[in-house]
Amino acid sequence: MTLSFIRCFFVLISTAVGYFVGDLVLRPLTGAQIGCLSGLVLIFIENRLHRASVRGLSSMVFGLVLGIILAKLLADIMSLLPLGDVFLSISRVVLTLIFSYLGAVMALRGKDEFNIIIPYVQFRRQDMKEGIILLDTSAIIDGRIVNIYKSNFLDGRLVVPRFVLQELQKLADSSDDLKRQRGRRGMDLLHEMQADDTIDIRIHEDDFPGAESVDGKLIMLAKLMDASLCTTDYNLGRIAALQSIKVLNINDLLSSVRSTIVNGESLRIKLVKEGKEHDQAVGYLEDGTMIVVSNARKSIGEEVNVVVSSILQTPSGKMIFAKLP
């Protein structure tokens, strides 16, 4: 609504300016028509450029300024030579055009290398937390990042790239029920995080057309922004770590804060279901660690004291075997 009002106001102002300019040459109506048409043309051009990247525009301006400076330096050097005024004037114009074009084009092509123009990195508010944490799709869907962030274990701004949002959207629109539920869960969690004033989270608009996979784009963006990567994807974490990117794996964090249990230790747990083997019962600690108790099927549904007999470390976590005292 505000954008439409600004556009209409701009067209009216352009028409009024055209009318007064046309009145100077005794053609006010023609001037008003030219002013109105000019305003509409500018709005059309602006609307076609709505996908233009602010970082790309900043890069182009940076390259343009650099090209103009180089052209002026060369023109000043040429002015020291015994050349005619006409030749020097033409040289200044030609050099300015050439170096302005080359500077703008080269800056646009290498915009991903201009760290000084990326948001959140060089120009931060004084009250903004230091550091950037990129969230991948798995970390968003997992959902535990919300409580971890609120507990102040993470210090920095959470950033969700636009291409991660697109991947979540594809999952939410999938014909597969499980993928659709995961995608919608991720979208809902993002809405909750954005609505929470205690969570500093932003959407990053830049993309990397040259990268085919979302994982590849995440690694490139993490390098570019000097950011940490938060994920639950083991393979992505390993690839990122090999490229000197700080990886915050939520599963590793939870595994590291689980209490240490040794053989012979006594525990009190509630048995909730049958085990795979004969007469086994299964219970869980508060951190989710599974405890398999032998000869305890008759005690399912009760809280019992058990003694740890052995501990098995698996890729998915720790499994504890126990027996009744």
LINGI-V977061 format. One record per helix or strand of 3 or more residues. SS is the DSSP state (2 for helix, 1 for strand). FROM is the first residue (numbers start at 1). LEN is the number of residues. If there is no record, write none. Layout:
ss = {SS | SS}
from = {FROM | FROM}
len = {LEN | LEN}
This chain:
ss = {2 | 2 | 2 | 2 | 2 | 2 | 1 | 2 | 2 | 1 | 2 | 2 | 1 | 2 | 1 | 2 | 1 | 2 | 1 | 1 | 1 | 2 | 1 | 1}
from = {2 | 28 | 54 | 85 | 111 | 115 | 132 | 137 | 145 | 157 | 162 | 177 | 201 | 214 | 228 | 234 | 247 | 250 | 266 | 281 | 290 | 297 | 303 | 317}
len = {23 | 21 | 26 | 25 | 3 | 3 | 4 | 6 | 6 | 5 | 11 | 19 | 4 | 12 | 4 | 9 | 3 | 7 | 9 | 4 | 5 | 3 | 12 | 8}
